[in-house]
Every structure is written in structure tokens, then in C-alpha cells.
Amino acid sequence: MTKVELSLKKITGIIIAVIGVSLLLHSFITADNLVIGEFMLDETFGIRIIFLICMIGIGVYLTEKGAILTENSKIIGIISLPVGLFMLISSFIIANIFVNREFMFSESTFIKILFFLCMIGIGGYLTGKGVTLTDYPKITGLILTLLGALMLLFSFIIARGFVSGVFTTDETFVIRIIYFICMIGIGGYLAGRGVSEISKK
């Protein structure tokens, strides 16, 4: 294979991967709007979920194909990692808002959790992909460990506030617990993945 062909292959891979990451970012924003906003559970709702899953699937497929085509996959990792971390940090902040603020329980509440889990899944995928492709285990491991530790510390402070304070167990209490578990899960994932990367020889 000539240098020109290799260059074209690399450029094509980068373009495809960037498109894939962009589609995943758009899917994340779509899911975020559904979590924060209000929507009707009508006959079109199932179609919305199917289309969102297709959006995520297309983004993942293009990201994977782009990484395969690119000879130097570190470029894809450098693109994917910050986007994935942004998504996980945003998801953590959103979960924290639901844990600490008052909100109305509605028929769409549990569906919003489903969309929220999609947000975490997209962020976790891009973060994991970025860490793997970047191949700087000490640096990425340190960053992930610090972020994860801060999230877990913040979650601990929130839990301590609930234990020491006064709160009511209304219909939103279970929802708060679910979002709180998601906060711990995000922090635990980042800290665990970071320690794993640092431990690599």
C-alpha cells in the first residue's frame, strides 16, 4: 500500500470517527433534553426510543470503524476521551440536581431514568474507548482517578447530609435513591478505571 493510500485511509478513518463521536454527542444531548424536559407518553413514544437506540448504534458503529481505519488510533482516543468525560460529568451533575431538588413525580419519571442511563452509557463508552486508544495509562489514569475520587467524596457528603438531616419519604424518594446510586456508579467507574490504568506496567 502506497503512502498516498495510507494517508487517505487515515484521513477517512478520522473523518468517520469524528462523525461517529458527533452523532453520539447529539444522541447524548437528545437524551438529556428528554430527561430535563417534559414529554407525553403517547403512541409515538415507543418509536422515539427505537430511533434513539438507532442513533446511538450508528454513532458507535462509525466510531468503531473509524478507529479501525486510522493507523494512529491515538487521535481518535484524544477526541473521544474528553467528550466522554464531559458526558459523565454532565450526567453526574444532572443526577445531583435530581437528588437535591424538589421535583414532581409523573408517569414519565421512570422513563426519564431510562434516558438518563443512555446518557451514562454513551459517556462511559466514549471514555473507555478514549482511554484504550489514547494509550497513556499513567496520565489518563491519574485524571480519571482524581475525577472519580472527587465524585465519590461529593456523594459521601450528600449521603452524610441525608443521614444527619431531616427529609420526607414521599413518592420521589425512590427516584432520588436511583439517581444517587448513579452518582456513585459514575464516580466508582472513573476511579476504578483510573486505578486500573495507573497499575498497568
DARAVEN-V862864 format. One record per pair of residues at least 6 apart in sequence whose C-alpha atoms are under 7 Angstrom apart, sorted by the first residue. I is the first residue (numbers start at 1). J is the second residue. If there is no record, write none. Layout:
BEGIN
I|J ; I|J
END
This chain:
BEGIN
9|69 ; 9|70 ; 10|69 ; 10|70 ; 10|71 ; 13|66 ; 13|67 ; 13|69 ; 13|70 ; 14|66 ; 14|70 ; 14|76 ; 16|62 ; 16|63 ; 16|66 ; 17|62 ; 17|63 ; 17|66 ; 17|67 ; 17|76 ; 20|59 ; 20|60 ; 20|62 ; 20|63 ; 21|59 ; 21|63 ; 21|80 ; 23|59 ; 24|56 ; 24|59 ; 24|122 ; 27|52 ; 27|55 ; 27|56 ; 28|119 ; 28|122 ; 31|115 ; 31|116 ; 31|119 ; 34|112 ; 35|112 ; 35|115 ; 35|116 ; 41|108 ; 67|73 ; 67|76 ; 73|133 ; 74|133 ; 74|134 ; 74|135 ; 76|133 ; 77|129 ; 77|130 ; 77|131 ; 77|133 ; 77|134 ; 78|130 ; 78|134 ; 80|126 ; 80|127 ; 80|129 ; 80|130 ; 81|126 ; 81|127 ; 81|130 ; 81|131 ; 84|123 ; 84|124 ; 84|126 ; 84|127 ; 85|123 ; 85|127 ; 87|123 ; 88|120 ; 88|123 ; 88|124 ; 88|186 ; 91|119 ; 91|120 ; 92|183 ; 92|186 ; 95|179 ; 95|180 ; 95|183 ; 98|176 ; 98|179 ; 99|176 ; 99|179 ; 99|180 ; 105|171 ; 105|172 ; 131|140 ; 137|197 ; 137|198 ; 137|200 ; 138|197 ; 138|198 ; 140|194 ; 141|194 ; 141|195 ; 141|197 ; 141|198 ; 142|194 ; 142|198 ; 144|190 ; 144|191 ; 144|193 ; 144|194 ; 145|190 ; 145|191 ; 145|194 ; 145|195 ; 147|190 ; 148|187 ; 148|188 ; 148|190 ; 148|191 ; 149|187 ; 149|191 ; 151|187 ; 152|184 ; 152|187 ; 152|188 ; 155|183 ; 155|184
END
